[in-house]
Amino acid sequence: MNPRLLKSHTKSHILNVLINKGDFMINTYETGQMVTLISGGPEMTVREYSPIQRGYQCQWFAGKKLEQGYFPGDSLKLVLPPAKE
């Protein structure tokens, strides 16, 4: 069975549900959100979710060089914006 990507639209949020042989994975990050690895590392921008890679494509800068990679959703955490004064 090939993975299928289903999209369920809510007010301002898209939940992507990956269905593959009974495995369910709910992805909660949106394109443009800032995330970081739970284990640490640079802040990254979510570019897209890839059902083939079963992870998020994220981009970040290493100095002036733009880097990118795929990361499973459970290895990421959302970077919250600074609190308004």
N, C-alpha and C positions, 0 to 999 in steps of 0.2 A: 504494500500500500504506500503510495506516495504521500508525503506530508501535504496537507492543505491548510491554507491560511484563511481564516474567517475573520471578518471585521464586524464588530458591533459598535455602533456609534452612540455616544451619549453626548450631553451638552458640549463639553469642550475636551472630551477625552476619547481616545480610541483604544479599545482593548483588543489585542490580537490574541487569538486562541489557536495554538498549534495542536493539531490532532494527528497522531501517528501511532497506529497499532494500540489504541487505548490509552496512550500517554497524553495528559493534558498539561499545558503550560500556559499560564496567563502572564502576559508581558505588560508591564505598567509604565514603561518609559515612552515618552513622546519625542519625536524629532525636535531637536533644538534644546532639549533639556540638558542641564549640566549634571554629570555623574562622576564618580570616582570609584576605583576598585575598593572593596571592603578591606583588602589587605594593605591599601595605601597606594600612593602614586599621584600622577598629575590629574588635574581636573580635565574632563573630556566632554565633548559635545556629542550627543546621540545623533547619528545621521539617519539610520533606519534599522528595522528589524529584519533579519534574514531567516526565513524558515529552513533554508538549505543549510546554513551554517549553525542554525539553532541558537542564535545569539544576536546581540546588537552590534552594528558597526558603529564604532566611536572614533572620533578624531581629536587630536591634541597637538600642541606644538612642543617640540624638543628644541629649545633655542628658537631659531628661525625656520626650522624644518617641520613641515606638516606631516605627522605620522597618523596611521590608522590601524585598527585591528578589530576583531570580533570577540565579544565577551558574552558568556552566559548571563542571563538576567539576575540569577542568584549570586553572582560575584560582584554586582554593582550596588551602589547606594546613591541616592539622590543628594546633590549638593544644594542645600537650602540657601536662598538669597539672604543677605544680611538684613537684620531686623531694622525697621524704620524707627527713627528717633522721634 
